[in-house]
């Protein structure tokens, strides 16, 4: 029966060198040399040389462990930065699409009383918040629909002849709801464009002022007040941080 040899592989590699020495977990170097002699090996070295090699390897192990820890920290930091860029890119794409390619499928309609008068309002999400803009009173909206029909912007609709319509009556006419959604999407587009122009252009003016203050062309943007429900509402975002951590764990498992 082969003797059980206590070798280097037995020490817990997760412990630093100083801890291993304190716990007296160094291998029995005499046994290593003796066993090598029994199998007629050619390990013709001194015990002190084995001890020296052992300590060198332990120090390298500790150094590499710390180096790996630093690298893993850098990877986590880069994942966080990448996810932030992805989030910013997603928000920017959203602004690009909603400001220059408005659609009706991201807008819902409301009929709310304000100042004693009922108005049709558009509700939509932008930059993680729920927004509301006023579309107009029912008579004004019907007038806008007829103007758009005359300008061939609503080619599938005929002029609305009814002088008075209630919100319940409008809801029963799908073609009118769709037409109002077109107007609502354009109102939402206006709202977003105004906000973006105010925010983006102000940054350009500040940059121009820093470079050549005297030659900078002032850009004035007048913001027309809108009813804006700026309450924090849960926004559907990908779990990017979670995804990044999962990617990191897979990378670590396959490469470390």
C-alpha positions in Angstrom: 0.0 0.0 0.0 1.4 3.4 -1.0 2.1 5.8 1.9 0.0 8.9 2.0 2.3 11.8 1.1 1.4 15.2 2.4 2.2 17.4 -0.6 1.9 21.0 -1.7 -1.6 20.3 -3.2 -3.0 19.7 0.3 -2.7 23.3 1.5 -5.8 25.5 1.1 -4.9 27.8 -1.8 -7.3 30.5 -0.7 -5.1 31.3 2.3 -2.2 33.7 2.1 1.4 32.5 2.8 1.6 33.9 6.3 -1.5 32.1 7.4 -0.2 28.8 6.0 3.0 29.1 8.0 1.2 30.0 11.2 -1.0 26.9 10.8 2.1 24.6 10.3 0.7 23.3 7.0 4.1 23.1 5.2 4.7 19.7 3.6 7.1 17.2 5.1 10.1 17.8 2.8 12.0 14.8 4.2 9.2 12.5 3.1 9.3 14.0 -0.4 13.0 13.3 -0.7 12.7 9.9 0.9 9.9 8.7 -1.3 11.7 10.0 -4.4 14.7 7.9 -3.3 12.5 4.8 -2.9 11.1 5.1 -6.4 14.7 5.5 -7.7 14.0 9.1 -8.7 16.6 11.7 -9.5 15.5 14.5 -7.2 19.0 15.2 -6.0 18.4 18.4 -4.1 18.8 19.6 -0.5 15.8 19.9 1.8 16.6 23.6 2.1 16.2 23.9 -1.7 12.7 22.3 -1.4 11.7 24.6 1.4 13.0 27.6 -0.6 11.0 26.5 -3.7 7.9 26.0 -1.6 8.1 29.5 -0.2 8.6 31.0 -3.7 5.6 29.2 -5.0 3.5 30.3 -2.0 4.5 33.9 -2.5 3.7 33.7 -6.2 0.4 32.2 -5.4 -0.4 35.1 -3.0 0.8 37.6 -5.6 -1.3 36.1 -8.4 -4.3 36.0 -6.1 -4.1 39.7 -5.4 -3.5 40.4 -9.1 -6.6 38.4 -10.0 -8.6 40.3 -7.4 -7.5 43.6 -8.8 -8.3 42.5 -12.3 -11.8 41.2 -11.3 -12.4 44.6 -9.7 -11.4 46.4 -12.9 -13.7 44.1 -14.9 -16.7 44.9 -12.6 -15.9 48.6 -12.9 -15.8 48.3 -16.7 -19.1 46.3 -16.7 -20.7 49.1 -14.7 -19.4 51.7 -17.1 -20.5 49.7 -20.1 -24.0 49.3 -18.7 -24.3 53.0 -18.0 -23.3 53.7 -21.6 -25.9 51.2 -22.8 -28.5 52.9 -20.6 -27.6 56.3 -22.0 -27.6 55.0 -25.5 -31.1 53.5 -25.0 -32.4 56.8 -23.7 -30.9 58.6 -26.6 -32.4 56.2 -29.1 -35.8 56.7 -27.4 -35.5 60.4 -27.7 -34.4 60.1 -31.4 -37.3 57.9 -32.2 -40.0 59.8 -30.3 -38.9 63.2 -31.5 -38.4 62.4 -35.2 -40.4 59.2 -35.8 -43.6 59.6 -33.7 -46.0 56.7 -33.6 -49.5 56.3 -32.1 -48.8 53.0 -30.4 -47.0 54.5 -27.6 -49.6 57.1 -26.7 -52.8 56.7 -24.6 -55.7 59.2 -24.5 -57.4 60.7 -21.5 -60.4 62.9 -21.0 -59.8 65.1 -17.9 -61.4 68.1 -16.4 -59.2 71.1 -15.9 -60.3 74.5 -14.8 -63.9 73.5 -15.2 -63.4 72.4 -18.8 -62.8 68.9 -20.1 -59.8 68.3 -22.3 -58.4 65.4 -24.3 -54.9 64.7 -23.1 -52.1 62.5 -24.3 -50.1 60.3 -21.9 -46.8 58.8 -22.8 -43.4 57.7 -21.3 -40.2 59.5 -22.0 -36.9 59.3 -20.1 -38.3 57.0 -17.5 -41.2 59.3 -16.5 -44.9 59.4 -17.3 -45.8 62.6 -19.3 -49.1 64.3 -20.1 -49.7 66.9 -22.8 -52.9 68.6 -23.7 -54.4 67.8 -27.0 -57.3 70.1 -26.8 -61.1 70.3 -26.1 -63.3 68.0 -28.2 -64.5 70.8 -30.5 -60.9 72.0 -31.1 -59.7 68.5 -31.7 -62.5 67.8 -34.2 -61.6 71.0 -36.0 -57.9 69.9 -36.2 -59.0 66.5 -37.6 -61.0 68.2 -40.4 -58.0 70.5 -41.2 -55.7 67.4 -41.4 -58.2 65.7 -43.6 -58.3 68.7 -45.9 -54.6 68.6 -46.1 -54.6 64.9 -46.9 -52.8 64.0 -43.7 -55.7 61.6 -42.7 -56.6 60.2 -46.1 -58.7 57.3 -44.8 -61.1 59.7 -43.0 -64.1 61.7 -44.1 -64.8 65.1 -42.6 -66.5 65.0 -39.3 -69.9 66.7 -39.7 -71.2 66.4 -36.2 -71.2 69.7 -34.4 -71.1 68.1 -30.9 -69.7 64.8 -29.8 -69.2 63.4 -26.3 -66.2 61.4 -25.2 -68.3 58.3 -25.0 -69.4 58.8 -28.6 -65.9 59.3 -29.8 -64.7 56.1 -28.1 -67.2 54.1 -30.1 -65.7 55.4 -33.3 -62.3 53.7 -33.8 -61.4 55.9 -36.7 -61.8 59.0 -34.6 -59.7 57.6 -31.8 -56.9 56.7 -34.2 -57.0 60.2 -35.7 -56.8 61.8 -32.2 -53.9 59.5 -31.4 -52.1 60.9 -34.5 -52.6 64.4 -33.1 -51.6 63.3 -29.7 -48.4 61.7 -31.0 -47.6 65.0 -32.7 -48.2 66.9 -29.5 -45.9 64.5 -27.7 -43.3 65.1 -30.4 -43.6 68.8 -29.9 -43.2 68.4 -26.2 -40.1 66.3 -26.5 -38.5 68.5 -29.2 -38.9 71.6 -27.1 -37.4 69.9 -24.1 -34.5 68.5 -26.1 -33.8 71.8 -27.9 -33.8 73.6 -24.7 -31.4 71.1 -23.0 -29.1 70.4 -26.0 -28.9 73.9 -27.4 -28.1 75.4 -24.0 -25.1 73.0 -23.8 -23.9 74.2 -27.2 -24.2 77.8 -26.2 -22.2 77.2 -23.0 -19.5 75.4 -25.1 -19.4 78.2 -27.6 -19.2 80.8 -24.9 -16.1 79.0 -23.4 -14.4 78.9 -26.8 -15.2 82.2 -28.3 -17.6 84.2 -26.1 -17.7 87.3 -28.3 -18.6 85.4 -31.5 -21.1 83.0 -29.9 -24.6 83.2 -31.4 -27.2 83.2 -28.7 -30.0 80.6 -29.2 -33.3 81.4 -27.5 -35.8 78.6 -26.9 -39.1 79.5 -25.4 -40.7 76.7 -23.5 -44.5 76.7 -23.6 -45.8 75.3 -20.3 -47.4 71.8 -20.6 -49.2 69.7 -18.1 -46.5 67.3 -17.1 -47.0 64.5 -14.7 -43.3 64.2 -13.6 -44.0 61.6 -11.0 -41.6 58.7 -10.9 -43.3 55.8 -12.5 -41.8 52.3 -12.9 -40.1 52.3 -16.2 -39.4 49.1 -18.2 -35.7 48.9 -18.4 -33.6 45.8 -19.1 -31.9 44.4 -16.1 -28.6 45.5 -17.5 -26.6 45.4 -14.3 -27.8 41.9 -13.6 -26.9 40.9 -17.1 -23.5 42.4 -16.8 -22.8 40.5 -13.6 -24.0 37.2 -15.1 -21.7 37.8 -18.1 -18.8 38.5 -15.7 -19.5 35.3 -13.7 -19.5 33.2 -17.0 -16.2 34.9 -18.0 -14.7 34.2 -14.6 -15.8 30.6 -14.7 -14.3 30.0 -18.1 -11.1 32.0 -17.9 -10.0 32.1 -14.2 
